[in-house]
Amino acid sequence: MLPGYAAVAYAAAVLLAIGCGAWLGRSRLSAAGLTPAEAVRGIGVLAVPALAGAKLASYLERGDLAPLAWEVVNGYRYPGAIFGLLFGGLVLARLRGSGRRTLAIGDALAPVVALSAGLARLGCFAAGCCHGRAADLPWSVRFPRQSIAWSAHLHAGLVGPAEPWSAAVHPLQLYFAATSVGIGLVWLAWSPRRAGVSLFSILIADGLVKLSLEQLRMGQVPMLEYGALAAISTGAIGLAWILIQDREGGLRPRY
């Protein structure tokens, strides 16, 4: 269980990420041709599978359910949210019968999701979860007694029960935050006109970054690495499909 202050900071960061993502996503969807009402409905519809996917991924990793109050505030895995969004987008495309329009929506939202994930990672840093391996570097950080990092180090024998701080570790949460924000900003500034290119390119870039950074995590989680590989594969298949469609003249610019 997180210390009280950490739980509040984590929840605040997640709520900030959701709020900023919803605001920017609505603007991006409006620019993609959706009315404000359609944009709000689209965000609401896609938020359900995203949150469900994040929660399911966390449950599969842990193997059991925590108390409800903890589950509401904590226990969300980013790869699960990504694939929840992809699943929701596929269902939406099937129901509406417009794959190209759905790809355009994905292009609009993918950079927003990356930026929001970066903000949410600040909550991870405040909570001390998702921390990196022990490292003696100028930018290494220590987390206070009773934090998740401190408890993990106590269990591993890296610190004693009287130690006020954890061992120095890679600030992995900040690495994740910086790279997610960077990916989001790059694709906000560069928006290819071919529908789907932004979405699938971001999946590849995000997957490659996550796969690399996961090697710095204390206590690697294979499921997260599999999720990164799945994102890379999905993005590569998507870009290959776009290339084939483009050569056959079956996919036009989204505008």
C-alpha positions, 0 to 999 in steps of 0.5 A, a space after each residue: 500500500 502506498 503511503 498517504 501522501 504518495 497515493 494522493 500525488 499519484 492520483 493527482 498526476 493521473 487525474 491531471 493526465 486524464 484532464 489534459 488528455 481529454 482537453 487536447 484530445 477534444 481539440 485534436 478530434 475537432 481538427 480531424 473533422 469531428 464535431 465537439 459533441 462527437 469528439 466528447 463522445 469518442 473520448 468517452 467511448 474509448 476511455 472505457 476500453 483503455 481503463 479496462 485494458 490497463 486494469 486487466 494488464 495490472 491484474 494479470 501481472 499481480 494475479 489477485 485483486 487488492 482492496 477496492 479503494 486501492 484498485 480505483 486509485 492504483 494498479 493500471 498498466 500502460 501497455 494494457 491501456 494502449 491495446 484497450 484503445 486499439 481494441 476500442 478503435 477496431 470495434 468503433 471502426 467495425 460499427 461505423 464502417 469507416 476504417 479510414 476515419 477511424 485511422 484518422 482518429 487514431 492519428 489525432 489521439 496517439 500523440 495525446 496518449 503519449 503526452 498523457 502517459 508522460 504526465 501520469 509517470 510523474 505520479 509514479 515518481 512521487 509514489 516511488 513505484 516503477 523505479 529503476 535498478 540501483 545505480 551510482 550516477 549523478 542523477 540517481 535518486 533515493 526514495 523515503 522510508 516506507 515508499 515502494 522503492 524503500 520496501 523493495 530494497 529492504 526486502 532485497 537487503 540493499 538497506 536496513 530497517 532503520 535506513 531513512 532512504 532507499 538505495 540510489 536508483 535510476 529515476 526510471 519513471 522520469 525516463 519514461 515521462 521524458 520519452 513519452 512527452 518527447 514522442 507526443 511532441 514530435 508527432 504533434 509537430 509532424 502530422 503525416 497526411 497519410 491516415 494511420 502513419 502517425 498512429 502506427 509510427 508512434 506504436 513502434 517508437 513507444 514500443 522500442 523506447 519502452 523495451 529499452 528502458 525496461 532493462 533498467 527496471 528493478 525486478 523486470 516484468 516480462 509482461 511489460 516487455 511482451 507488451 512493448 514487442 506487441 506494440 512494435 509488431 502492431 505498428 510494423 504490420 500497420 505501416 506495411 498494410 498502409 504501404 500495400 494499400 497505398 500502392 494499390 490506390 486503396 488508401 487516400 490522405 485523411 484530409 
